[in-house]
């Protein structure tokens, strides 16, 4: 079986989407400033400053998304080859995981979820959660892992859902 490698670092927002996110964050910040200063500076007595919590909250959420889109995350990948399964992906704290095929005793493939549960020879288990990836890539990864596991003679169970 050939190697399957996905470089997940190159998938990012386009420059236009990043600019739009930053513009929306700036607009909500300005809206919050206007609501705070409407009563003392402009004399609008019907606008209490407490209403500025909504635009500032939305500004904070949009700024977090804009920061996540703008920060370049490096070394995110998923690799399945003849010797091991190795990956590093995630949104905030991505950790590198590597599993040798000869350590895997059994695999559980749920049909309704994008996950794979690995049961190891020493009695431990690990769930590979592919929900963070695009549907097409997660389907290719699951298919490749299934074919490689069947070639290696690893016991494969198919279930509806993982508990």
C-alpha positions in Angstrom: 0.0 0.0 0.0 1.4 3.4 -0.9 1.8 6.3 1.5 -1.0 8.7 2.1 0.2 12.2 3.2 -1.9 15.4 3.7 -0.2 18.7 4.5 -2.9 20.4 6.6 -0.9 23.6 7.2 -1.5 24.9 3.7 -5.3 25.0 4.2 -6.1 28.4 5.4 -8.5 31.3 4.8 -8.0 33.3 1.7 -6.6 36.8 2.0 -10.0 38.3 1.2 -11.7 36.4 4.0 -9.1 37.4 6.5 -9.5 41.1 5.5 -13.3 40.8 5.9 -13.0 39.3 9.3 -10.7 42.1 10.5 -13.1 44.7 9.0 -16.1 43.2 10.8 -14.1 43.1 14.0 -13.2 46.8 13.6 -16.8 47.8 12.7 -18.2 46.1 15.8 -15.5 47.8 17.9 -16.4 51.1 16.5 -20.1 50.4 17.1 -19.3 49.6 20.7 -17.4 52.8 21.1 -20.3 54.8 19.6 -22.8 53.2 22.0 -20.5 54.0 25.0 -20.0 57.6 23.9 -23.5 58.3 22.6 -24.9 59.5 25.9 -22.0 61.7 27.2 -20.7 63.1 24.0 -23.7 63.3 21.7 -26.5 63.7 24.2 -28.5 60.7 23.2 -30.2 60.0 26.6 -32.2 57.0 25.3 -29.0 54.9 24.7 -27.6 53.5 28.0 -23.8 52.6 27.9 -24.7 49.0 29.0 -25.9 48.3 25.5 -22.2 48.4 24.3 -21.7 44.9 25.8 -23.2 43.3 22.7 -21.0 45.0 20.0 -17.9 44.6 22.2 -18.7 40.9 22.7 -19.3 40.3 19.0 -16.0 42.2 18.3 -14.2 39.9 20.7 -15.6 36.7 19.1 -14.8 37.9 15.5 -11.3 39.0 16.6 -10.7 35.5 18.0 -11.7 34.0 14.7 -9.6 36.5 12.8 -6.6 35.7 14.9 -7.0 32.0 14.3 -7.4 32.6 10.6 -4.3 34.9 10.5 -1.9 32.9 12.6 0.1 30.5 10.4 0.0 27.0 12.0 2.9 25.0 10.8 3.6 21.3 10.9 0.0 20.1 10.7 -0.2 16.8 8.7 -1.7 13.4 8.5 0.5 10.4 7.3 -0.5 6.8 6.8 2.2 4.5 5.4 3.2 0.9 5.6 4.9 1.3 9.0 2.9 3.7 11.0 0.0 6.2 11.4 1.3 9.6 12.3 -0.5 12.9 12.6 -0.5 16.3 14.1 -3.6 18.5 13.7 -6.0 20.5 15.8 -7.2 24.0 16.4 -5.5 25.2 19.5 -3.0 22.7 21.0 -2.1 20.3 18.3 0.0 17.3 19.5 2.0 14.9 17.4 0.8 11.3 17.6 2.5 8.3 16.0 1.3 4.7 16.2 3.1 1.7 14.7 1.0 -0.9 12.9 2.5 -3.8 14.8 1.2 -2.3 18.1 -2.4 -2.1 17.0 -4.5 -5.2 17.9 -7.9 -4.1 16.7 -9.6 -1.2 15.0 -13.2 0.0 15.4 -14.8 2.0 12.5 -18.1 3.7 13.3 -20.2 4.2 10.2 -22.0 7.3 11.4 -19.0 9.2 12.8 -15.7 10.4 11.4 -13.6 8.6 14.0 -11.4 5.5 14.3 -10.8 3.8 17.6 -7.4 2.0 17.9 -7.0 -0.8 20.5 -3.4 -1.6 21.2 -1.6 -4.8 22.3 -1.0 -3.4 25.8 -4.7 -2.8 26.5 -4.8 0.9 25.9 -6.9 2.6 23.2 -6.9 5.9 21.3 -9.6 7.6 19.3 -8.6 9.4 16.1 -11.1 12.2 15.6 -11.3 13.3 12.0 -14.1 15.9 12.6 -11.6 18.7 12.3 -10.7 17.8 8.7 -12.7 18.2 5.5 -15.2 15.4 4.8 -13.4 14.4 1.6 -10.0 14.1 3.4 -11.4 12.3 6.4 -13.1 9.8 4.1 -9.9 9.2 2.2 -7.9 8.7 5.4 -10.5 6.3 6.8 -10.5 4.3 3.6 -6.7 4.2 3.4 -6.4 3.1 7.1 -9.1 0.4 6.6 -7.3 -1.0 3.5 -3.9 -0.9 5.2 -5.3 -2.6 8.4 -6.9 -5.3 6.4 -3.6 -6.0 4.5 -1.8 -6.1 7.9 -4.3 -8.6 9.2 -5.6 -6.4 12.0 -9.0 -7.3 13.4 -11.5 -4.7 12.1 -15.0 -4.1 13.7 -17.7 -1.9 12.1 -20.2 -0.3 14.5 -22.9 2.3 14.2 -21.4 4.8 16.8 -18.5 4.9 19.3 -19.6 5.2 22.9 
